[in-house]
Structures are given as C-alpha cells and as structure tokens.
Amino acid sequence: MNIKKILYIILGCIGVGLGAVGAVVPMLPTFPFLMMAAFFFARSSEKLDRWFKGTKLYKNNLEDYVAVRGMTWKTKIRIMIIVTLLMSIGFVMMGTKGIIVGCLVLFLVWLFHIIYFCFRVKTISTKKDNGSV
C-alpha cells in the first residue's frame, strides 16, 4: 500500500470521526466531514468505500445528496441553522471587539451560504416508509 492510499484512509477516518461527533453535537457540522470521508474512502479502497456507504451515518446524511444531488428541506434547514449558530458566535465575538471588517466578511459568507442552500442545492421530497418518494 502506498503512502497516498494510507493518507486517504487516515483522512477518511478523521472525516467519519468528526462527522459522527457532528451528528451528536449540535454545534459541529456533519455534512462536510462525511463528504470528506466519502471522497477519501472512494480514493483509498473499494472495501472501505463499500463499508462507509453501508453505514447509517452515510445513509441518513449523504445518500440522498449523492444519489440525486439534492437534499430534503429538513436537511437543508438543519445545516443552515447549525451554520447560522456557529457564525453568529464569531460575529458576536468580533462585534464586541469592534472588528467591523470581520463581521462584514462573516455576514457575507453566511448570506452566500443561505442563498446557495436555498437556490442552488436541489430540494427533494422526503422518503416515505414504503420506499416511495
């Protein structure tokens, strides 16, 4: 096994670990870390890629996005709330220190994030228990 594959496996495991923590801790995002894990596992090993795609963590958070390049409104809203909470902490901390440029940058990044998730990420309907969409 070459060093590149070992590095991909390590980075994939870090992504899964942070994604799992993010699924439990409301202030840590899950989605980007699981995307990172999917990216690195796909490049490291077919066996790890199959394992990861079979996990509940993948199925609950990434499967719909990967399959149809979209998310349900519930997932979009959850991501937007978490990002808003995290960014507002930085916004308040910089605002109390009088760092106006930092607040402006955070606001613009937040605004872009909201616009992107609302208008660029496809919205899919929620899955029903009987398997229909």
Contacts in CASP RR format, 6 or more apart in sequence:
PFRMAT RR
TARGET T0000
AUTHOR 0000-0000-0000
METHOD contacts of the structure
MODEL  1
MNIKKILYIILGCIGVGLGAVGAVVPMLPTFPFLMMAAFFFARSSEKLDR
WFKGTKLYKNNLEDYVAVRGMTWKTKIRIMIIVTLLMSIGFVMMGTKGII
VGCLVLFLVWLFHIIYFCFRVKTISTKKDNGSV
5 43 0 8 1.000
5 44 0 8 1.000
5 45 0 8 1.000
8 40 0 8 1.000
8 41 0 8 1.000
8 43 0 8 1.000
8 44 0 8 1.000
9 40 0 8 1.000
9 41 0 8 1.000
9 44 0 8 1.000
9 45 0 8 1.000
9 48 0 8 1.000
11 36 0 8 1.000
11 40 0 8 1.000
12 36 0 8 1.000
12 37 0 8 1.000
12 39 0 8 1.000
12 40 0 8 1.000
12 41 0 8 1.000
12 44 0 8 1.000
12 48 0 8 1.000
13 37 0 8 1.000
14 36 0 8 1.000
14 37 0 8 1.000
15 33 0 8 1.000
15 34 0 8 1.000
15 36 0 8 1.000
15 37 0 8 1.000
15 40 0 8 1.000
16 33 0 8 1.000
16 34 0 8 1.000
16 37 0 8 1.000
16 52 0 8 1.000
16 55 0 8 1.000
16 57 0 8 1.000
17 33 0 8 1.000
17 37 0 8 1.000
18 28 0 8 1.000
18 33 0 8 1.000
19 28 0 8 1.000
19 30 0 8 1.000
19 33 0 8 1.000
19 34 0 8 1.000
19 37 0 8 1.000
19 57 0 8 1.000
20 57 0 8 1.000
21 28 0 8 1.000
22 28 0 8 1.000
22 29 0 8 1.000
22 30 0 8 1.000
22 33 0 8 1.000
23 30 0 8 1.000
23 57 0 8 1.000
23 60 0 8 1.000
23 61 0 8 1.000
26 82 0 8 1.000
26 85 0 8 1.000
27 82 0 8 1.000
27 85 0 8 1.000
27 86 0 8 1.000
28 82 0 8 1.000
29 79 0 8 1.000
29 82 0 8 1.000
29 83 0 8 1.000
29 86 0 8 1.000
30 57 0 8 1.000
30 61 0 8 1.000
31 61 0 8 1.000
31 62 0 8 1.000
31 65 0 8 1.000
31 75 0 8 1.000
31 79 0 8 1.000
34 57 0 8 1.000
34 58 0 8 1.000
34 61 0 8 1.000
34 62 0 8 1.000
35 62 0 8 1.000
37 52 0 8 1.000
38 49 0 8 1.000
38 52 0 8 1.000
38 53 0 8 1.000
38 58 0 8 1.000
38 62 0 8 1.000
38 66 0 8 1.000
41 48 0 8 1.000
41 49 0 8 1.000
41 51 0 8 1.000
41 52 0 8 1.000
42 49 0 8 1.000
52 58 0 8 1.000
53 63 0 8 1.000
61 75 0 8 1.000
64 70 0 8 1.000
64 71 0 8 1.000
64 72 0 8 1.000
64 75 0 8 1.000
64 124 0 8 1.000
64 127 0 8 1.000
65 71 0 8 1.000
65 75 0 8 1.000
68 122 0 8 1.000
68 124 0 8 1.000
69 122 0 8 1.000
70 121 0 8 1.000
70 122 0 8 1.000
70 123 0 8 1.000
70 124 0 8 1.000
71 79 0 8 1.000
71 117 0 8 1.000
71 121 0 8 1.000
71 122 0 8 1.000
71 123 0 8 1.000
71 124 0 8 1.000
72 123 0 8 1.000
72 124 0 8 1.000
72 125 0 8 1.000
72 126 0 8 1.000
73 123 0 8 1.000
74 126 0 8 1.000
76 117 0 8 1.000
76 118 0 8 1.000
76 121 0 8 1.000
76 123 0 8 1.000
79 117 0 8 1.000
80 113 0 8 1.000
80 114 0 8 1.000
80 117 0 8 1.000
83 110 0 8 1.000
83 113 0 8 1.000
84 110 0 8 1.000
84 114 0 8 1.000
87 106 0 8 1.000
87 109 0 8 1.000
87 110 0 8 1.000
90 106 0 8 1.000
91 103 0 8 1.000
91 106 0 8 1.000
91 107 0 8 1.000
91 110 0 8 1.000
94 102 0 8 1.000
94 103 0 8 1.000
94 106 0 8 1.000
95 103 0 8 1.000
124 133 0 8 1.000
125 133 0 8 1.000
127 133 0 8 1.000
END
